[in-house]
Amino acid sequence: LTPTGSTSTKVELRGNVLLLECIAAGLPTPVIRWIKEGGELPANRTFFENFKKTLKIIDVSEADSGNYKCTARNTLGSVHHVISVTVKAAPYWITAPRNLVLSPGEDGTLICRANGNPKPSISWLANGVPI
């Protein structure tokens, strides 16, 4: 079974295509099966290539991080490999702050929500000065 060993790791960037390979040899030819441990493969973004030896997930997000297990099985037995996937992401807006025009003495609220992996820190500036 390639990759060798029982586990390996893979890092992919948010929005990219995740390709995982599991190549097994044997007679009779093994059947390959993929699962995401503790979750499901995203139905509308998951594709299999090369007789299921390659798992392809398009437009990956942080939610696609996790352990993916491939199992190769034939009538004589089975072997498996777990690939630990981490999806990294540059900071991106969940809720971007909007311009706010206020009269003197008037209160206002600015909302700013961002995400990424690693999680970004948010800092506020007023006229270029940290607040």
C-alpha positions as CSV (number, residue, x, y, z in Angstrom):
1,L,0.0,0.0,0.0
2,T,1.3,3.4,-0.9
3,P,1.8,5.6,1.0
4,T,3.7,3.3,3.3
5,G,3.1,3.0,7.0
6,S,-0.3,3.4,8.8
7,T,-0.5,7.2,8.8
8,S,0.7,10.3,6.9
9,T,-0.2,14.0,6.8
10,K,-1.2,16.4,4.1
11,V,-1.6,20.2,4.2
12,E,-3.7,22.0,1.6
13,L,-4.8,25.7,1.1
14,R,-8.4,26.8,1.3
15,G,-10.0,26.9,-2.2
16,N,-7.6,24.5,-3.7
17,V,-8.1,20.9,-4.9
18,L,-7.2,18.2,-2.4
19,L,-5.8,15.0,-3.9
20,L,-5.2,12.0,-1.8
21,E,-3.7,8.8,-3.2
22,C,-4.0,5.2,-2.0
23,I,-2.3,2.7,-4.3
24,A,-2.5,-1.0,-3.4
25,A,-1.2,-4.1,-5.1
26,G,-2.5,-7.6,-4.8
27,L,-4.2,-10.6,-6.5
28,P,-7.1,-10.6,-6.8
29,T,-6.9,-6.8,-7.4
30,P,-7.9,-4.9,-4.2
31,V,-11.0,-2.7,-4.1
32,I,-10.3,0.7,-2.6
33,R,-12.8,2.4,-0.2
34,W,-12.4,6.0,1.2
35,I,-14.1,7.4,4.4
36,K,-13.6,10.5,6.4
37,E,-13.4,9.5,10.1
38,G,-16.1,11.1,12.2
39,G,-17.7,12.8,9.1
40,E,-18.8,12.4,5.6
41,L,-17.1,13.1,2.3
42,P,-18.7,16.3,0.8
43,A,-21.1,14.7,-1.8
44,N,-21.1,17.6,-4.4
45,R,-17.3,18.2,-4.3
46,T,-15.9,14.7,-4.0
47,F,-14.6,12.7,-7.0
48,F,-12.7,9.5,-7.5
49,E,-10.1,8.9,-10.1
50,N,-7.9,6.0,-11.2
51,F,-10.3,3.2,-10.0
52,K,-10.8,5.0,-6.6
53,K,-7.0,5.1,-6.0
54,T,-7.2,9.0,-6.0
55,L,-9.7,10.9,-3.8
56,K,-10.3,14.4,-5.2
57,I,-12.1,17.1,-3.2
58,I,-12.5,20.5,-5.0
59,D,-12.7,23.9,-3.3
60,V,-11.6,22.7,0.1
61,S,-12.4,24.6,3.3
62,E,-11.3,24.3,6.9
63,A,-14.3,22.0,7.5
64,D,-12.6,19.4,5.2
65,S,-9.7,19.1,7.7
66,G,-9.7,15.7,9.4
67,N,-8.6,12.1,9.0
68,Y,-9.3,10.3,5.7
69,K,-9.0,6.5,5.7
70,C,-8.4,4.4,2.6
71,T,-8.9,0.7,2.8
72,A,-7.7,-1.8,0.2
73,R,-9.6,-5.1,0.4
74,N,-9.6,-8.4,-1.5
75,T,-10.7,-11.9,-0.7
76,L,-7.4,-12.5,1.1
77,G,-7.6,-9.6,3.5
78,S,-7.4,-5.8,3.9
79,V,-5.0,-3.0,4.7
80,H,-5.6,0.6,5.5
81,H,-3.9,4.0,5.7
82,V,-5.0,7.2,7.4
83,I,-4.1,10.6,6.0
84,S,-4.4,13.5,8.4
85,V,-5.5,16.5,6.4
86,T,-5.1,20.1,7.6
87,V,-6.6,22.9,5.5
88,K,-4.8,26.3,6.0
89,A,-6.5,29.6,5.1
90,A,-5.3,33.1,4.7
91,P,-7.5,35.6,6.7
92,Y,-10.8,36.2,5.0
93,W,-13.9,38.3,6.0
94,I,-17.0,36.7,7.5
95,T,-18.4,40.2,8.2
96,A,-16.3,43.0,6.9
97,P,-16.5,46.4,8.7
98,R,-18.5,49.0,6.9
99,N,-18.0,52.8,6.9
100,L,-19.9,54.5,9.6
101,V,-20.8,58.2,9.7
102,L,-21.8,59.6,13.0
103,S,-22.7,63.0,14.4
104,P,-20.7,64.2,17.4
105,G,-21.8,62.4,20.6
106,E,-23.7,59.8,18.6
107,D,-23.0,56.1,19.4
108,G,-22.3,53.5,16.7
109,T,-21.2,49.9,16.4
110,L,-18.7,48.5,14.0
111,I,-18.7,44.8,13.4
112,C,-15.7,42.9,12.1
113,R,-15.6,39.1,11.9
114,A,-12.7,37.2,10.1
115,N,-11.6,33.6,9.9
116,G,-8.6,31.7,8.7
117,N,-6.2,28.9,9.8
118,P,-4.3,29.8,11.8
119,K,-7.0,32.0,13.3
120,P,-6.2,35.7,12.6
121,S,-6.0,38.4,15.3
122,I,-8.1,41.5,14.8
123,S,-6.9,45.0,15.8
124,W,-8.7,48.3,15.5
125,L,-7.2,51.6,14.4
126,A,-8.8,55.1,14.5
127,N,-7.0,57.5,12.0
128,G,-4.1,55.1,11.9
129,V,-3.7,54.9,15.7
130,P,-4.4,51.6,17.6
131,I,-7.4,51.8,19.9
